[in-house]
Each structure stands twice: as C-alpha cells, then as structure tokens.
Amino acid sequence: MDLVNDADKKVLLIDDEKDITDLIEEVLLKEGFKNVRKAHCGLDGINMCNVEKPDVVVLDIMLPDIDGIEVCKRIRQFSYCPILFLSAKNSDIDKIVGLSIGGDDYITKPFSPKEIAFRIKAQLRRQQYACIKEVSDSRNDTINLGNITIERLHSQVYKQGVEVKLTAKEYKLILYLAENSNKIVNKERLCEVVWGEDYMGYDNTISVHIRHLREKLEENPSKPELIVTVIGLGYKLVKRNE
C-alpha cells in the first residue's frame, strides 16, 4: 500500500492571529499541501472541523472565545484526527494537560513554520502506518481479555459487553499492551509507539493515561489486576489463561 500524497490531505488551522495562520499556510503550500482551511476562533474551528473533516488540526490554546483545550475536547467527541497544539506556555503541566485530553503533539511559541509542516507530515505518516497495520491485522480483529474485549477493526473496547469510551491515545495504549500481554513494556517503548516521541518529559503523561485506563477497565482501579505496574521496569497487561 502506497502512502497517500500530502496534497490529498486536508489541514485545518485554528488560531486568532491571522498573520500566523497565513504564514503556516504559505509554508504548507510550499511543502506540497493543497488543501488548507483556516478558522480564527474556537467555535468556528469546531464547526469547520465537523463539516470539513480535516486529516489534521493545528490548534492554538489561547483563543478569543473558548480556549484550545475546550476546542480539543469538543472535537474529540466526533473526530480522532491528529491535533497539534500551539502555545506560548511551555511548562510540563501545560503539555501534560494538552496531551492527556486528546492532543497528539505540543509545539511552543516561538516556532518555525517549517517545523510545524514536518510535524504535520509525521502525524499523517503515523496515521497511514496505523491504517496499513490495521489491514494486516484484519485476520485477527478481536482480542479477548476476560471481561474486556478489544475490536481492532472498529477501534472499540468493551467491558462485559458494554462499549467503553476511550480517547485515541488510551485506545492505542491498551491495544499495544494487549498485543504484548504478559510481557513487561517499558515507558520508553510506550512513548515511542503511542506518542511517537522520545520518553523525556512524558513520564507524568503516561501515568495519567494508565490511571484513566484503570478507572475505565479495572474492577478496582486502586488494586489493578489487568494493567499492573512493574516497579522500575514499566507496565504489564495480565492475560490469564481461560
């Protein structure tokens, strides 16, 4: 399967500073993108995302009506497209919040527009590789973990037959752990697979996502039996013999 050309991909820029969106658009066009949309407030961005169905969103956190965090939450109600945050805030807690509520990347200002273009391309490549892997895994669509079932084909997780709503990152995390059940997976590997980034600075982010998964999937999240911590090494999804 050939990777789709960037020219076929739709990019949505949500930023109230027109000069910034114009600059990013100019660079994207030079990098081969042909379909760039722009919104200059949060509500317009949400509506445009719902209508235009972009392949990737670049989202400023500071917007005049509602902030980018709220915009991301609302977009995640109907779309799992990659979302790249732009922000003047560069503290770890700001990055953790942005990534934990559904963001896929976090870029601090000032930034290089060309860097944004290449980060967009990286997200689109990962998305395409995931689609290729899904096709290759189609012969084994279902993973059974006792009362938890993962259906790869539709990217859905069920607990006792009831669908559990997971974010895109939570789904990738539980899927990778399940594909490597009864094996210890270190945080470095999880970060590489789920976030596509080096581990440095992601420790709290991974811990937050693991906690959320336990709250949604474990019978007793404070005493996990499915996703266990192996102190000093990482995490292990325990799949018991049936």
C-alpha positions in Angstrom: 0.0 0.0 0.0 1.4 3.4 -1.0 1.4 6.3 1.3 -1.2 9.0 0.4 0.4 12.2 -1.0 0.3 15.2 1.3 -1.6 17.1 -1.5 -4.6 14.9 -0.8 -4.6 15.7 2.9 -6.8 18.5 4.4 -5.2 20.7 7.2 -7.3 22.9 9.5 -5.5 25.8 11.2 -7.3 27.3 14.3 -5.6 30.5 15.5 -6.9 34.0 16.2 -3.7 35.6 14.8 -4.3 35.8 11.1 -0.6 36.5 10.4 0.3 33.2 12.0 -2.3 31.2 10.0 -1.2 32.9 6.8 2.4 32.2 7.4 1.8 28.5 8.3 -0.5 28.2 5.2 2.3 29.6 3.0 4.8 27.1 4.2 2.4 24.2 3.9 1.6 25.1 0.3 5.4 25.2 -0.4 5.7 21.7 1.2 3.1 20.2 -1.1 -0.2 20.6 0.8 -3.0 21.8 -1.4 -6.0 21.9 1.0 -5.6 24.3 3.9 -8.5 25.7 5.9 -8.4 28.4 8.5 -10.5 29.5 11.5 -9.8 32.4 13.8 -11.9 31.4 16.9 -12.7 28.2 18.7 -16.3 27.8 17.8 -15.7 28.4 14.1 -12.9 25.9 14.3 -15.1 23.2 15.9 -17.9 23.8 13.3 -15.4 23.8 10.4 -13.8 20.6 11.7 -17.2 18.9 11.9 -18.1 20.0 8.3 -14.7 19.8 6.5 -13.5 16.6 8.2 -9.8 17.6 8.1 -7.0 15.0 8.3 -5.1 17.0 10.9 -5.7 20.1 13.0 -3.2 22.7 14.2 -4.8 24.4 17.3 -3.8 27.4 19.3 -4.5 27.2 23.0 -5.2 30.9 23.5 -8.4 31.8 21.5 -10.8 34.7 22.0 -14.0 32.8 22.7 -13.1 29.4 24.2 -9.6 28.0 24.8 -8.0 25.4 22.7 -8.3 22.8 25.5 -12.1 23.0 25.3 -11.9 23.0 21.5 -9.9 19.8 21.6 -12.4 18.2 24.0 -15.3 19.0 21.7 -13.5 17.9 18.5 -12.7 14.6 20.2 -16.5 13.9 20.5 -16.7 13.4 16.8 -13.1 13.1 15.4 -9.9 11.2 16.1 -7.8 13.2 13.6 -4.4 14.3 14.9 -4.4 17.6 16.8 -1.2 19.6 17.2 -1.4 22.3 19.9 0.3 25.7 19.6 1.0 27.5 22.8 3.2 30.2 24.3 3.1 28.1 27.5 5.9 25.6 27.8 5.6 24.2 31.3 5.3 20.4 31.7 1.9 20.7 33.3 0.5 22.6 30.2 1.9 19.9 27.9 0.5 17.1 30.1 -3.0 18.7 30.1 -2.9 19.2 26.3 -1.7 15.7 25.6 -3.9 13.9 28.2 -7.2 15.4 26.8 -6.6 14.2 23.3 -3.8 16.2 21.7 -1.1 14.4 19.7 1.7 17.0 19.7 2.5 20.2 21.5 4.5 23.0 19.9 5.6 26.1 21.9 5.9 29.6 20.5 8.0 31.0 19.0 8.2 28.2 16.5 9.5 27.5 13.0 6.6 27.2 10.4 8.6 24.6 8.6 8.9 22.6 11.8 5.1 22.6 12.0 4.9 21.4 8.4 7.2 18.4 9.2 5.4 17.6 12.4 2.1 17.5 10.4 3.7 15.2 7.9 5.0 13.0 10.8 1.4 12.7 12.2 0.0 11.8 8.8 2.6 9.1 8.3 1.8 7.6 11.6 -1.9 7.7 10.8 -1.2 6.0 7.5 1.1 3.3 9.0 -1.7 2.6 11.5 -4.1 2.0 8.7 -1.7 -0.3 7.0 -1.2 -2.3 10.2 -5.0 -2.5 10.7 -5.3 -4.1 7.3 -2.5 -6.6 8.1 -4.2 -7.4 11.5 -7.7 -7.8 10.0 -7.5 -11.6 10.2 -7.3 -11.3 14.0 -9.7 -8.5 14.7 -10.6 -9.4 18.3 -8.5 -9.6 21.5 -10.3 -11.2 24.4 -9.0 -10.3 27.9 -11.6 -12.0 30.2 -14.4 -9.4 30.6 -12.6 -7.0 28.3 -12.8 -7.2 24.5 -10.8 -5.2 22.0 -12.1 -5.0 18.5 -9.4 -3.8 16.2 -11.5 -3.3 13.1 -13.6 -0.6 14.6 -11.1 0.6 17.3 -13.6 -0.2 20.1 -13.2 -1.6 23.6 -15.9 -3.4 25.5 -16.2 -4.3 29.2 -18.8 -7.0 29.9 -20.3 -6.3 26.5 -20.7 -2.6 27.1 -18.6 -0.2 25.0 -16.0 1.8 26.9 -15.3 5.3 25.6 -11.6 5.8 25.2 -9.6 8.6 23.8 -7.4 7.9 20.8 -4.2 7.7 23.0 -6.0 5.5 25.6 -7.0 3.1 22.8 -3.5 2.9 21.3 -2.1 2.3 24.8 -4.4 -0.5 25.8 -4.1 -2.1 22.3 -0.3 -2.1 22.4 -0.3 -3.5 26.0 -2.8 -6.2 24.9 -0.7 -7.1 21.8 2.2 -7.7 24.2 0.1 -9.3 27.0 2.1 -10.9 29.9 5.2 -9.0 28.8 6.8 -6.1 30.6 6.6 -3.0 28.4 8.8 -0.1 29.5 7.7 3.6 29.4 10.2 4.4 26.7 8.6 1.9 24.3 5.1 3.1 25.2 6.0 6.7 24.5 7.5 5.8 21.1 4.6 3.7 20.0 1.7 5.8 21.3 3.1 9.3 21.2 5.8 8.9 18.6 8.2 10.8 20.7 11.2 10.3 22.9 10.4 9.4 26.5 11.9 12.5 28.1 9.2 14.7 29.7 6.4 12.1 29.2 6.5 10.2 32.5 3.5 12.0 34.0 1.6 11.9 30.8 1.9 8.1 30.6 1.0 7.7 34.2 -2.2 9.8 33.7 -3.3 7.7 30.7 -2.6 4.4 32.6 -4.7 5.8 35.6 -7.6 6.7 33.2 -7.5 3.2 31.6 -7.6 1.6 35.0 -10.5 3.7 36.1 -12.4 2.7 32.9 -11.4 -1.0 32.8 -10.4 -2.4 36.2 -12.9 -3.7 38.7 -10.9 -1.9 41.4 -8.6 0.7 39.9 -6.7 1.2 43.2 -5.8 -2.5 43.1 -5.3 -3.2 39.4 -5.3 -6.8 38.1 -5.4 -6.1 34.4 -2.8 -3.4 33.9 -0.1 -3.8 36.6 2.9 -1.7 37.4 6.3 -3.5 37.4 8.3 -1.1 39.6 11.4 0.2 37.9 10.6 -1.5 34.7 7.2 -0.4 33.3 3.8 -1.9 32.8 2.3 -5.3 32.0 -1.1 -6.3 30.8 -2.0 -9.6 32.5 -3.9 -12.0 30.4 -4.9 -15.0 32.4 -5.3 -18.5 30.8 -9.0 -19.2 30.2 
